[in-house]
Each structure stands twice: as C-alpha cells, then as structure tokens.
Amino acid sequence: MPRCPAKDYPDRCTAVQLSQKHLTRREIGAMLQRPERWVYRALARYDAQVGLTSLRDYSSRPHHSPRQTPADIEQAICAMKQAHPVWGRRQICKQLRWQWRDEPALRDALTEGRVRRVLHRHPEFAPPAPGVDQPAPRRIDYLACNLLWGADTHQSRLADGSTWETLHWLDLHSRYELGQVTAAHLTEEMVVESFLRVANQYGLPQVIKTDGDKLFYEPTSGLPTLFQRVAAAVGVVHLPIVGRQPWWNGVVERYIQTCQQEVQLPTQGDAEAMNRAMEAERLFYDQERCHSRCADQPPATVYQPSPRRLPPDFSVANVPLTLLPTVVTRQVQASGRVSVAGHSYFFSRRYAGQALSVSIDGWQATAQAADGWQRTWDLRHQVEVSPPAPQPAPTTQPLTRTVNRRGCISFNRRLYYLGIAWVGQTLPLEPQGKSWTVRFPDGSSKTILDPPASLSWSPQSDAAPPDTAEPTAGGGRLPDTARHAYRPSCVSPSPVLCGHCPSRSARLCRSCCRGTGCVHDGAGLDNHLSVENGART
C-alpha cells in the first residue's frame, strides 16, 4: 500500500482512538487501509502523558553534520555573489581560492559543488531561467604574450544622457589589459597617443588586430590612417578584421561585455571621473580577477613585457604619409584644386571635373592628368601631428554697435544716447562686470549699465513718460521729451548734455543745438552743426 505522508498524523490519531475502544490492530488497519505493522508502530509512538502531540512526524535533520560548510566560507561565498551578481559558481570558486592561496585549510575546503549548494540554499541568488543551448565556443591558443594584441572601442551612456567612448588595448594570450583611454569623442590623435603610451610601458607586439572602425582603418580613401602609418613605422603589422564579423576579435568583445557588466560608472559626465572608473576596473581585472585562460589566476601573473622596445627618438611628425609608393584616384574640383590626405592643393581649372592619378611616395605627391600634364606637391607641412590641446575657456566677445542718425545705439532692446557727433560710426562695447564701456574714436569712453537702471520707461508700459529727459551715465531708453534734443524741428528750450564734448559736461540748447556755455565750439561743434544743418536742408 503506498505511503501517504499528508495523512500520517490524522491516521495515527484515529488509530489511538480506535485502540481505546478495544479494537484489534487488524481491525484498525482494515478501517484505515493501513498494514498491521503500521498500526503497531503508531500505537507504540503514543505517549499518554504528552497526548496526541507525540504522534507528529519527527524531524529528519541529523543531530551532527561533520561535512557542513563552515559559516565563514558560506559568508564569503554570499559576499562574493553580492559583489558580482553575474559570476557563477566556477568564477566564484576560482576567485576565493586565489584569495585564500595563503590559507590551505580554507582553500582546500572550497569546491565548485560546495559553492553551488550554498547558492542553492539562498533563493535570492537563484539564476535566471536557462535560454537556448548554445555550443561551447572554440578556444584559440595565441601561443605567447605580445604575439597578438587586440584593440576595440565601446560606448557608455550615463544617467545624465551623456555618451562616452572608451578604447581598450588587450594582450590576447594572457588577457591582460594594457591600457585604456576614455573621452567624449575619440580621435585618431588620441588613439595614436594611447598606443605609444602603452608601447613605451610594455613594449611592441608583433600584430595588432582591430575592427573596421575609421580610427584604425579607412579603405575608401586609398591612403593609410594615422594609426596604420605609425604601426608600420615601428614594425607592427596591423590586421583589420572583416566588417560585421566581431567573432574574429572575440577576446576583446568578451572583455568589453565584462567591463560593461562590472564597471561602476559615475552618474555625471566628467572626463576625469570616467577615466578613474575605467582605470579602477582595469586594475581589478589585471591584478585580482581570476581567469580560466591563466590557470585560474589573475592575468598579471602570466603576462610578461615585450623585449621589442619603442625607439627612444620616435616622433609621429617624422612618419611619412606612405611607406610604400601608393597610387590613388582623385577628381579635380571646380576651383581646380585636388583633395589629398584631408587637404586641398591647386592643380588647374582647365581639368575641372576630370579624374587624376595621384602617386604618393613618402612626403611627395605627383598628380598627372590624362594628357600627361602633371604637378608635384610637398605634403610634409600638412601631416605634422601635435597633441590635442585643451579647448580654451569661453570668453565674452566685445560687441559693436552703429550710431544712428539721432546719435543713439540700440542695446538690449533699449536706446542709449551717445551724441550726434558719432552718427554713422561703429563703436565697440566692452564688458566690465555688470556694465558695458563704449569706446569713442577720440579716446574717451562712456559706461552704460546692463540691465538699465536709470531709465526704465518703454513705449509698451502704461505709465506716462517722465518730464525730465536728461541722459545720465547709466543710459536708458530716451522718452519723447528727450528726443527733441537732436531733432531738427526741436523748439524746446531745455538744455541737454553736449553729445560731442569729450567731458560730456557742457550743454546745448534744444532749439538750435548751439552751445550755451559749451567751450568745445571748434571742429567738434562744427561737425555737430553740419550734421544738423544738413538734416534741416
């Protein structure tokens, strides 16, 4: 008869109650559909002093577990899993055995099966549902360190929406990351500078394998890129992989995936913070993170620097455009110029629209037309490369304004009166804190406030214009009563400041703009009057 654990306790209680009614074990077994030996064991388990509680199932847990995982090992496994959620039991086991390499007792007690059982006891570490089974990748033996390097770039998007590009250099044999550089936008100069910095520290490889990114390889131009020219100049073979086939550079692609999963990116886009985060991940990957390719040890324990050193007097500026003679085809522009290596050179306008063959050998380029006419250019001064200089801080550029026929300039949607002596001239405005200084041709200056503080009346306001319209040093939009000072039909007798006096202290009569107490009645006043007389006529 099959056993039913869910009904054991109720059947035992029923058996005891039937036994107290003086039924035999055979009769009880027939009623409960249990064997007679089961009834015998149930009645033997009953304790009258404890009651029916004595009939409950006993715990199957052993009283002593000599092979139980020690608490410190279990805590270390859980802590490692929390720090690296994407790691499995094999990687956690390798990492802890490397950390406990000086503690034989802990190292020998740790196995992959023990890590699996510990993770299984903690449901918060349950792995996701398995996907489609894929065949195991084929491993390639790269034979020795510095035989083949790999390089690739990847993008990182931060919480503030900014995107950053990172370039990685990796030794494919030891999986050792040689260096990295992170910037908002990588350029060819940054790639070459990073390569030379890594080569100075670790030596030169035999071959460098990259993808078809334009930073490394540009097949459409017919000319080598800056990185290809530098690599060829130091004796390194550049091996670009075929487009849309990333598995040919699978080691670097796999490292990029690991970097994207484990790096702690900052929340704000800052070049220093991004490089610091990527450099911390590189040091952890090289010095502490164990790798199966390195016999379950960090890559730093396997990698050895290259005996091939970079020449001490090497300079990018001395690298020619091509090391071997190269022939490319170019089309003559409408202006008669030909574009070569990012710069244009004059050939002839009569060949506009025609295709030329350009032979480039080192620093010299010779363009030849179909009829045999040719021209030679020197490319040396065009390819000199200098390290990227930091962008200067933005500064406020000085403004200029032209004085209208009424002697005013328009600034910040307001009119500022400067004087009719400067009609038609363009005057510079220089920022001075919260104010602007206007420089006049005679060497004098005037300061206006920004925003205007002295006169704030505008035609759009509902308030009536002020009665007095005498301009001040702060300037402002002049009301209608002040505009009569420089209108030809002015008949108001109230005086205004002299517009052509350098001291701006003398006054002019509004009716005819002739000086009343103005001592500057020479050439400046004559010019002032000639403008007014011309306007009247």
C-alpha positions in Angstrom: 0.0 0.0 0.0 1.5 3.3 -1.0 2.5 5.7 1.8 0.6 9.0 2.2 2.7 11.4 4.4 0.0 14.0 4.4 -2.4 11.6 6.2 0.0 10.0 8.6 -0.7 12.3 11.6 -4.6 12.1 11.3 -4.5 8.3 10.8 -2.3 7.9 13.9 -4.7 9.9 16.0 -7.6 7.8 14.6 -5.7 4.6 15.4 -5.2 5.6 19.0 -8.9 6.5 19.4 -10.0 3.1 17.9 -7.5 1.3 20.1 -9.0 2.9 23.2 -12.4 1.4 22.0 -10.7 -2.1 22.3 -10.4 -2.7 18.5 -7.7 -5.0 17.4 -4.8 -3.9 15.3 -6.1 -5.9 12.3 -9.5 -4.3 12.5 -7.9 -0.8 12.8 -5.7 -1.5 9.8 -8.6 -2.6 7.8 -10.6 0.5 8.6 -7.7 2.9 7.8 -6.4 0.8 4.9 -3.0 0.5 6.6 -0.9 -2.6 7.2 -0.9 -4.1 10.7 2.7 -3.2 11.3 2.0 0.5 10.7 -0.7 0.4 13.3 1.7 -1.3 15.7 4.3 1.5 15.2 1.7 4.2 15.6 0.4 2.8 18.9 4.0 2.4 20.1 4.7 6.0 19.4 1.8 7.3 21.5 2.7 8.7 24.9 -0.3 9.2 27.3 1.4 12.0 29.2 2.2 14.1 26.2 -1.0 13.3 24.3 -1.6 13.4 20.6 1.3 15.7 20.1 3.6 12.7 20.4 2.2 11.3 17.2 3.5 14.1 15.0 6.3 13.4 12.4 9.9 13.6 13.7 12.4 15.9 12.0 14.7 14.1 9.6 17.6 16.6 10.2 20.7 14.9 11.6 21.9 15.8 15.0 25.5 16.1 13.8 26.8 17.2 10.3 30.6 16.8 10.1 30.7 17.9 6.4 28.6 21.0 6.8 30.0 24.2 5.1 31.7 26.4 7.7 29.9 29.7 8.4 32.9 31.9 7.3 33.1 30.1 3.9 29.4 30.5 3.4 29.5 34.2 4.2 32.5 34.7 1.8 30.6 33.0 -1.0 27.5 35.1 -0.4 29.5 38.3 -0.2 31.3 37.5 -3.5 28.0 36.8 -5.2 26.5 40.1 -4.0 29.6 42.0 -5.2 29.5 40.3 -8.6 25.9 39.1 -9.4 26.9 37.9 -12.9 29.5 35.5 -11.7 28.7 31.8 -11.5 29.9 29.1 -9.1 33.1 28.4 -11.2 34.2 32.0 -11.2 33.4 32.5 -7.5 35.3 29.3 -6.6 38.4 30.4 -8.6 38.3 33.9 -7.1 38.0 32.7 -3.5 40.7 30.0 -4.0 43.0 32.8 -5.3 42.3 35.0 -2.3 42.9 32.1 0.1 46.1 30.9 -1.6 48.0 31.5 1.7 45.3 29.7 3.8 45.4 26.0 2.8 42.6 24.9 5.1 40.0 27.3 3.5 41.3 26.8 0.0 41.1 23.0 0.2 37.6 23.1 1.7 36.2 25.1 -1.1 34.9 23.3 -4.2 32.5 24.2 -7.0 29.9 21.8 -5.6 30.0 23.4 -2.2 29.6 26.9 -3.9 26.6 25.5 -5.9 24.9 24.1 -2.7 25.4 27.3 -0.8 23.9 29.4 -3.6 21.1 26.9 -3.9 20.2 27.4 -0.2 19.8 31.2 -0.8 16.9 31.9 -3.1 17.9 35.5 -3.6 20.9 34.2 -5.7 18.7 32.0 -7.9 20.0 32.1 -11.5 17.6 33.2 -14.3 15.8 30.7 -16.5 18.1 29.0 -18.9 17.9 30.0 -22.6 18.5 28.1 -25.8 21.5 25.8 -25.5 24.5 27.0 -27.5 27.6 25.1 -28.5 30.7 25.7 -26.5 33.0 28.3 -28.1 36.2 27.1 -29.7 39.3 28.4 -27.9 42.3 29.6 -29.8 45.8 29.3 -28.5 47.7 32.6 -29.0 51.0 30.9 -28.1 52.8 33.7 -26.3 52.5 37.1 -24.8 52.8 40.1 -27.1 52.4 38.0 -30.2 48.9 39.4 -30.9 47.2 42.5 -29.3 43.6 43.4 -29.7 42.0 46.8 -29.7 38.4 48.0 -29.8 36.2 50.8 -28.6 32.8 50.8 -26.9 30.3 53.4 -25.7 28.9 54.0 -22.3 25.8 56.0 -21.7 25.4 57.7 -18.3 22.4 58.7 -16.2 22.6 62.3 -17.4 22.3 61.3 -21.0 26.0 61.8 -22.0 27.8 59.3 -24.1 31.5 58.4 -23.6 33.8 56.3 -25.8 36.5 54.0 -24.4 39.4 52.4 -26.2 40.9 49.2 -24.8 44.3 47.5 -25.5 44.4 43.8 -24.6 47.1 41.1 -24.9 45.2 38.1 -26.3 47.4 35.4 -24.8 47.3 36.5 -21.2 44.0 38.5 -21.4 46.0 41.4 -19.7 44.6 44.8 -20.4 47.5 47.0 -21.3 45.7 50.4 -21.2 42.6 52.4 -21.9 41.6 55.9 -22.8 38.1 57.4 -22.3 36.8 60.6 -23.9 33.5 62.1 -25.1 34.8 61.7 -28.7 37.9 59.7 -29.7 40.1 60.9 -32.4 43.0 59.4 -34.4 45.4 61.5 -32.4 44.1 60.1 -29.2 44.4 56.5 -30.5 48.0 57.0 -31.6 48.9 58.8 -28.3 47.4 55.9 -26.3 49.2 53.3 -28.4 52.6 55.0 -28.0 52.0 55.3 -24.2 51.2 51.6 -23.9 54.2 50.7 -26.2 56.5 52.8 -24.0 55.4 50.9 -20.9 55.1 47.3 -22.2 57.0 47.1 -25.5 55.8 46.4 -29.0 53.7 43.4 -30.2 54.1 41.5 -33.5 50.5 42.0 -34.7 47.6 44.3 -33.7 44.1 43.2 -34.5 41.3 45.8 -34.7 37.9 46.1 -36.2 37.0 48.3 -39.2 36.5 51.5 -37.2 37.7 54.6 -39.0 40.0 55.3 -36.1 42.1 52.3 -37.3 41.2 51.6 -40.9 39.7 53.7 -43.8 39.5 51.7 -47.0 37.6 54.3 -49.1 40.3 57.0 -49.2 43.0 54.6 -50.5 45.5 56.0 -48.0 46.6 54.6 -44.7 45.2 56.1 -41.5 47.5 57.8 -38.9 47.4 54.6 -36.8 48.4 52.4 -39.7 51.3 54.7 -40.6 52.6 54.8 -37.0 52.2 51.0 -36.6 54.0 50.3 -39.9 56.8 52.8 -38.9 57.6 50.9 -35.7 57.4 47.4 -37.3 53.9 46.3 -36.1 51.6 44.5 -38.5 48.0 45.9 -38.4 45.3 43.3 -39.1 41.8 44.7 -39.6 39.0 42.2 -39.4 36.1 41.9 -41.8 33.1 44.1 -41.2 30.2 42.7 -39.2 32.2 39.7 -38.0 33.0 40.5 -34.4 33.9 36.9 -33.5 37.3 37.4 -35.2 38.1 39.8 -32.3 36.1 37.7 -29.8 38.5 38.1 -26.8 38.3 41.9 -26.8 34.5 41.7 -27.4 34.1 39.4 -24.4 36.2 41.7 -22.2 34.1 44.7 -23.3 31.0 42.7 -22.2 32.6 42.0 -18.8 33.6 45.7 -18.5 30.1 46.9 -19.2 28.7 44.5 -16.5 31.1 45.2 -13.7 32.4 48.8 -14.1 30.9 51.3 -11.7 30.1 54.3 -13.9 29.6 57.8 -12.4 26.2 59.5 -12.7 27.5 62.7 -14.1 29.5 63.0 -17.4 33.1 64.0 -16.3 36.3 63.0 -18.2 38.3 62.6 -15.0 35.6 60.5 -13.2 35.1 58.3 -16.3 38.8 57.6 -16.7 39.1 56.9 -13.0 36.3 54.4 -13.1 37.7 52.6 -16.2 41.2 52.6 -14.7 39.9 51.0 -11.5 38.2 48.3 -13.4 41.4 47.7 -15.4 43.5 47.3 -12.3 41.0 44.9 -10.7 40.8 42.8 -13.9 44.6 42.6 -14.2 45.6 42.2 -10.6 42.7 40.4 -8.8 40.1 38.9 -11.2 41.0 35.2 -11.9 40.7 33.9 -15.5 40.4 30.3 -16.7 42.9 31.1 -19.5 45.5 32.0 -16.8 45.1 28.7 -14.9 42.5 30.3 -12.6 44.8 33.2 -11.7 44.8 36.9 -12.5 46.3 37.9 -15.9 49.1 39.8 -14.2 50.6 36.5 -13.1 51.0 35.4 -16.7 51.8 38.5 -18.7 55.4 39.4 -19.5 56.5 42.7 -21.2 57.8 42.6 -24.8 61.5 42.7 -25.5 60.8 44.8 -28.5 61.1 48.4 -27.3 59.8 51.6 -28.9 62.7 53.7 -30.4 63.5 56.5 -27.9 63.7 59.1 -30.7 60.5 58.1 -32.3 58.2 61.0 -33.3 54.9 61.0 -35.1 55.8 64.1 -37.0 58.5 62.2 -38.8 56.2 59.4 -40.0 55.7 59.8 -43.8 52.3 59.7 -45.4 53.1 56.3 -47.0 56.0 53.9 -46.6 55.5 52.4 -50.0 54.5 54.1 -53.3 50.8 54.4 -53.5 48.5 55.4 -56.4 45.1 56.9 -55.7 42.5 58.5 -58.0 41.2 62.0 -57.3 38.7 64.3 -59.1 39.6 67.9 -59.8 37.2 70.3 -58.2 35.5 73.3 -59.9 38.1 75.6 -58.4 40.9 73.5 -59.9 42.0 72.0 -56.6 42.6 68.4 -55.6 42.0 66.9 -52.2 44.8 64.7 -50.8 45.1 63.5 -47.2 42.5 65.9 -45.9 44.0 69.0 -47.6 43.4 70.6 -51.0 46.2 71.5 -53.5 45.8 73.6 -56.7 46.2 71.7 -60.0 44.5 73.6 -62.8 41.0 74.9 -63.6 41.0 73.5 -67.1 40.9 70.0 -65.7 37.8 70.6 -63.5 35.7 67.5 -63.2 38.3 65.2 -64.6 39.9 62.2 -62.8 43.6 62.3 -62.0 46.0 59.6 -60.8 48.0 60.8 -57.8 51.2 58.9 -56.9 52.2 59.4 -53.3 55.7 58.3 -52.1 56.7 59.4 -48.7 56.1 63.1 -48.4 55.7 63.8 -52.2 52.5 63.6 -54.2 52.5 63.8 -58.0 49.2 64.3 -59.8 49.0 63.5 -63.5 46.2 64.3 -66.0 45.2 62.1 -68.9 47.1 64.3 -71.4 50.3 63.9 -69.4 50.4 67.3 -67.6 51.4 66.8 -64.0 52.1 68.8 -60.8 54.0 67.8 -57.7 53.3 68.8 -54.1 55.2 68.5 -50.8 52.9 67.1 -48.1 55.4 67.4 -45.2 53.9 70.5 -43.7 50.4 69.2 -43.8 50.8 66.0 -41.8 52.6 67.2 -38.7 50.6 66.0 -35.7 50.6 67.8 -32.4 49.0 66.5 -29.2 45.4 67.7 -28.8 45.4 71.0 -26.9 42.7 71.7 -24.3 39.9 73.9 -25.5 40.2 77.5 -24.1 37.5 78.6 -21.7 34.7 80.6 -23.4 35.1 84.3 -23.0 32.6 87.1 -23.7 33.4 88.7 -27.0 33.3 92.6 -27.4 30.2 93.9 -29.2 29.9 96.7 -31.7 27.0 99.0 -32.4 26.5 101.6 -35.1 25.3 105.1 -34.1 22.0 106.0 -35.8 21.2 109.5 -37.3 19.8 110.5 -33.9 23.1 109.8 -32.0 21.8 106.6 -30.3 22.7 103.0 -30.3 20.4 100.0 -29.7 21.4 97.6 -27.0 19.4 95.1 -25.0 16.2 96.4 -26.7 16.8 100.0 -25.5 18.2 103.2 -26.9 21.3 104.8 -25.4 22.2 108.4 -26.4 25.9 108.9 -27.2 25.9 112.0 -29.3 25.1 113.1 -32.9 28.8 113.7 -33.4 29.3 109.9 -33.8 26.5 109.4 -36.4 27.2 106.5 -38.8 30.3 105.3 -36.8 30.6 101.8 -35.4 31.7 101.9 -31.8 33.0 98.9 -29.7 31.3 97.8 -26.4 33.5 96.1 -23.9 32.0 94.1 -20.9 33.0 95.5 -17.5 31.3 93.3 -14.9 27.6 94.2 -15.0 28.2 97.2 -17.2 29.4 97.9 -20.7 32.0 100.5 -21.8 31.7 102.3 -25.1 35.0 103.5 -26.7 34.9 106.6 -28.8 37.4 107.4 -31.6 38.8 110.4 -29.7 39.9 108.1 -26.9 37.1 108.9 -24.5 34.6 106.4 -23.2 31.1 106.1 -21.7 29.7 103.4 -19.3 26.2 102.0 -19.6 24.5 99.7 -17.2 23.3 96.2 -18.0 20.4 95.9 -17.2 19.5 99.5 -17.4 18.8 101.1 -14.0 18.5 104.8 -14.6 15.7 105.0 -17.2 13.3 102.1 -17.4 10.4 103.7 -19.4 9.4 101.9 -22.7 6.6 102.6 -25.1 4.9 99.3 -24.1 4.5 100.5 -20.5 1.2 102.1 -19.3 3.0 104.8 -17.2 3.4 108.2 -18.7 6.9 109.2 -19.8 8.9 111.3 -17.4 9.1 115.0 -17.7 12.8 115.2 -17.5 14.8 113.5 -20.1 18.4 114.4 -19.3 20.5 111.3 -20.1 22.7 110.0 -17.4 25.9 107.9 -17.4 23.9 104.8 -17.0 21.9 105.4 -20.2 18.4 104.1 -20.9 15.7 104.4 -23.4 15.1 108.1 -24.1 11.4 109.3 -23.8 9.9 111.6 -26.4 10.8 114.8 -24.5 14.5 113.9 -24.7 14.4 113.0 -28.3 13.7 116.7 -29.2 17.4 117.4 -28.3 18.6 116.1 -31.6 15.5 116.6 -33.9 15.8 119.4 -36.5 12.4 120.7 -35.6 13.2 121.0 -31.9 11.7 124.1 -30.2 12.1 123.0 -26.6 14.3 125.4 -24.7 15.5 122.9 -22.0 19.2 122.1 -22.4 20.7 118.6 -22.8 24.3 117.3 -22.4 26.6 118.1 -25.2 27.0 115.0 -27.4 30.4 115.9 -28.9 32.2 117.2 -25.8 34.8 114.7 -24.5 34.0 115.7 -20.9 30.2 115.5 -21.5 29.8 118.4 -19.1 28.8 121.3 -21.4 25.2 121.7 -22.5 23.5 122.5 -25.8 20.3 124.4 -26.5 17.4 122.2 -27.7 16.0 124.8 -30.1 19.0 125.1 -32.4 21.7 122.8 -30.8 24.1 125.8 -30.5 26.3 125.9 -27.5 25.2 127.8 -24.4 28.3 127.7 -22.3 29.9 125.0 -24.4 33.6 125.7 -24.8 34.0 123.0 -27.4 32.9 125.2 -30.3 35.7 124.2 -32.6 35.9 121.4 -35.1 33.7 119.1 -33.0 31.0 121.7 -32.7 31.2 122.5 -36.5 30.8 118.9 -37.3 27.9 118.7 -34.9 26.2 121.7 -36.6 27.0 120.5 -40.1 25.0 117.3 -39.4 22.1 119.3 -38.0 22.2 121.8 -40.9 22.3 119.0 -43.4 19.3 117.4 -41.8 17.4 120.8 -41.9 18.1 121.3 -45.5 
